């Protein structure tokens, strides 16, 4: 199953259920899906295509998680 399908399926099935907690911030499946989709869309607008190489330099943060999932998407 592709990352996108997995995230969408969980968003539809468990929208308000927490998927993880980061520094006391609760992230639901719906929030995760929306953030990943937003970043993924932005990367596509910048011209990122399948099989392009991407480097990420971020601290451990919510943005890091969202970005990794968006790139894998």
N, C-alpha and C positions, 0 to 999 in steps of 0.2 A: 504494500500500500504506500502510495506517495505521501510525503509530509502534508501536502495541501489537503488531500482526501482525509487523512487522519485528523488534522486540526478541524476541518469542516465537520466531520462526523461527530467529533466530541463536542464541538460548539452546538450542534443541533440537538445532541442527546443530553448534555449536561451544561447548559449555558451559564448557570449561576454557581456551579460547583467549583471550588478552588482547585486549580491545577498545581500551584505551588505558592509558597510564601517566601518573600525575599525582604529581609530587614523589616519585618512586621507589616509588609505590604502584601495583601492577598490578591492574587491574580486568578481570575476565573477563566474558564475555557473560552467564553465569549470575548473577553478582553485580550487574551493571548491571540486569538484568531484575528481580531481587528488590527492589533498592532503589527503582527507579522504580515498581514495582507497589505497594510499601508506601506511598510518598508519595501516589501516585494514590488509593489506597484512603482514606488519611487526609483528603485533600481532598474526596473524595466524602462522607465522613462529616460533614464540616463544612458540607456543602450546596452545594459548587461544582458547577455544571452546565455543560453544553456552551454555548458562546457567552458565558459570563461573562467579564468582564475581570479580569485578575490582574496585580498588580505584584510584582516580586521585587527585594528589596534584599539582595544577598549579595556577599561578596568572591568572587574567582575561587577556586573550591573544588569538591570532589567534590559537595557538597550543591547547588551551583548547577547543575551538569550534571544531576544526578538530578531536581531540581525542574523545570527547563525541560522535560525529557523527560516528566515526570509530567503537567505542565500540557498539553503538546501531545497527550498520550495521551487 
